[in-house]
Amino acid sequence: MVLTTASGGFHPISARKELILEPGGIVVLGQLDDFKQNGSVKLDYVYEDDILLGRESDEIQLKLDGTVVDSVSYGPDLISVEVGKSISLEPYIDGIPKGWCHARRTYGDGQNFGTPGEANNYCDNDNDGWAEDEGDCDDYNPKIGPGMPEYCNGIDDNCNGLTDEDVEPTISCLDKGICAGTVPTCQGAAGWICPYPEGYEEVEVTCDGIDNDCNGIVDDNHTFEGLALGADCVSLGNCGKGVVTCKADGTGATCSTMPDGPDAKDSEEICDGIDNDCDGETDEGFNVGEACVEGLGACAQIGVFACDKELGQICLAQVIEPSEEICDGIDNDCDGQIDEGFEVGVECSIGEGACRAFGKTRCSDDGSSVICEAKPGTPEPEICDDGIDNDCDGQTDEEDCVKAKKSAGCNSGPTMASPFVLFLFATLIIWVRRLAKAS
């Protein structure tokens, strides 16, 4: 084990001179084993001339096998060295050294200051004349210590174990209106406050008949259209005259007969040219002046929406009187139906027997009725015994019918064809030949 210094000192601990340092113990080291020169202090170990500590600054280390066991450094940046006053490291507080300071107690012959062989004294770090062992409960704040004045700050300024006791208020509170009776209260770290009651407003906002900002004036700065509270006023629209008062919800001033006043005269808006709901608009929601259509069918005319005091909203358009319904695809009587009473589009037929044709009904050209839109066939001579009304007279095979011509049988002899038949046959042959050439 050796002692070394930053200035170059080196001293091996002699095995013949035991240096025993118990945990938490204190040993006194010195250069000379001279009781008188050491200020009547007995040394535990003498390192002789091997180590000469620097007067202004130095560091001494205790090493074992090259490992630093303990070290102490001092210098001009930490604290000045004065003759007759030892410098010492303040006792550990919560395991943390606080710093260096001059000894405050004498030792030995009483000529010098120090604590050799004893625990170091506490330092007066804030230079207020008090150290921790003298009752300073915050030795790094010169405003805190025994006898200091107490303030409202959540701190024990005079170190008597009490906080914020017997302090005098440094503020005053408003005491008018809703704030009457309010006194300052100490809230520790928050300082002095004024515990104003619920409803207090730094700037008067609520209109409620109360002096909320405690300035001695009730509901100041609340007006309706420039009129002060209590003045006569006229509401919007149909609500009439009233007096300026606070709104029911307290958000400001209004005329008493307005919708938000205590004597509201508003009503549901109707189409009558009057602002019934007193909101500054007339007949809103009724599309006044916008285009509209009045009447149905042939009577329909374009006009504009307007208000009528008795009928409410109306479509202002020239009225056309309805006429008798005819069959023409138009709603003549303006009842929303077209060609009612006429069976238009119904399946129908025209003609009898073989001439009968089918179609659907439509309006007649003069519109007085419906007709069946179909083209009947051409009547033919009545053929006997074929069950068909060939002449389209509603009767079948009547007495004046003609017998059907029979074709020649297979055993019949040659007969002379009629000239008409021969013509048709020749025409057919010519047509077939033309088709063959074309292909």
C-alpha positions, 0 to 999 in steps of 0.5 A, a space after each residue: 500500500 502506498 501514498 502518492 500525490 499529484 505533485 509527485 510525492 510517493 510513500 510506501 506504507 511500512 510494514 513496521 508502521 501499521 496503518 489500520 483504517 476501519 470502515 467508517 474510521 478516521 486516521 490522522 496522517 502528518 509529516 512530523 511526529 511533533 506533538 507541539 508543532 502539530 498543534 497538540 494533535 497526536 498523529 496515527 501515521 507519519 509519512 515524513 518527507 516523502 510527501 510534501 503537499 502543495 499549498 495551493 492545490 494537490 491530490 493525495 491517493 491511497 493505493 493498494 496493488 495499483 488500485 486507488 482505494 481512496 483519494 482527496 483533491 483540493 485546489 484554488 477552484 474549490 477553496 482558498 487555503 488560509 494559515 491556521 485554518 484546515 480545509 475539510 470535506 463536509 460530512 456525507 449527507 445521504 451518501 453524497 459529499 457536499 464540498 470543501 470548506 474551512 474548519 469552524 472549530 478549534 483543536 488542540 491548543 485552540 490556536 488553529 481551526 480543524 477537526 483532526 481525529 474527528 468527523 469534519 464539521 459541516 460547511 456554511 455553504 451559503 455563507 448565511 452564518 448557519 450550517 446544517 449542525 447549527 439548524 440550517 435546513 437548506 445550506 445552499 439557500 442564504 434566504 433559508 435558515 434559523 431566524 429568517 422571515 417566513 414567507 408563503 411559499 411552501 418552504 420552512 424558511 426559518 427552519 423551525 419545522 413549520 411551513 408558512 406559519 404566521 405569514 402576512 398576506 402580500 395581496 388583497 382580494 376584491 370584496 364587492 359583488 359576488 366576491 364579498 367576504 373573500 380573504 387571501 389564502 396561502 396555498 404553499 408553493 402557489 403562493 397567495 391566492 384569492 378563493 373567489 366563489 363559483 361564478 366569479 369572472 375576471 371580465 364580466 361575461 354573464 348577464 344574470 343580475 349579479 356583479 360577477 367581476 366584483 367591480 361594484 357594477 352589475 352586468 356592466 358592458 351588457 347592451 342590446 343594440 346600444 341600449 343599456 339594461 332597463 331601457 325601452 327597446 323594440 324587438 325584431 319582426 312581430 315581437 313588438 316593444 319591450 325593455 332591455 334585460 338579460 337573456 334567459 341563458 345569461 349569454 348577454 342582453 336582449 329585448 324582453 319580447 325577443 325569442 330569447 327574452 323572458 316575455 317572448 312574443 315570437 310565433 311559428 313562421 307562416 307565409 304572410 309577409 310578416 317576420 313571425 319568429 322575430 329572427 330578422 327574416 320574413 317568410 323564410 322557408 316558403 320559397 317566395 319568388 321562386 318558379 312554380 306550376 299551378 294547375 294540372 294537364 291543359 290548365 297548368 301554368 308557370 308562376 311564382 310562389 307568393 304569400 297570402 294572409 289567408 291561404 298561406 303559400 300560393 303559386 301566383 299564376 294565371 288560371 285557365 278554366 278546365 274544359 270537357 274531357 275529349 279523347 285526344 291524349 290531353 287532360 282537358 278537364 285538368 283532374 290529373 287523368 287523361 282521356 278518362 271515360 274512353 277505352 283507349 289501347 284496348 284490343 279490338 277487331 273489325 270485320 266479319 268472317 274471313 275479313 275480320 282484322 285485330 288491333 287496338 282502340 285509339 281516339 277518333 280524329 274528332 276526339 268524340 270516341 275511340 275507333 279500332 285501328 285495324 284493316 279488314 280483309 276483302 270479301 270473296 264469293 261465298 263458297 259452299 260447304 267450307 265452313 267459312 264466311 267468305 263474303 264477310 256478311 256474318 253468315 256461313 254457306 248461305 243459299 246463294 253460295 257457289 260450289 267449289 271447283 273440283 280438280 281433275 282426277 288421275 283417270 280423267 282425260 285431257 281437258 283444255 285449260 283456260 286462257 288465264 291459267 295458261 298465261 299464269 303458267 307461262 309467266 311462272 316458267 319465265 320467272 324461274 328461268 330468270 332466277 336461274 340466269 341470275 344465279 
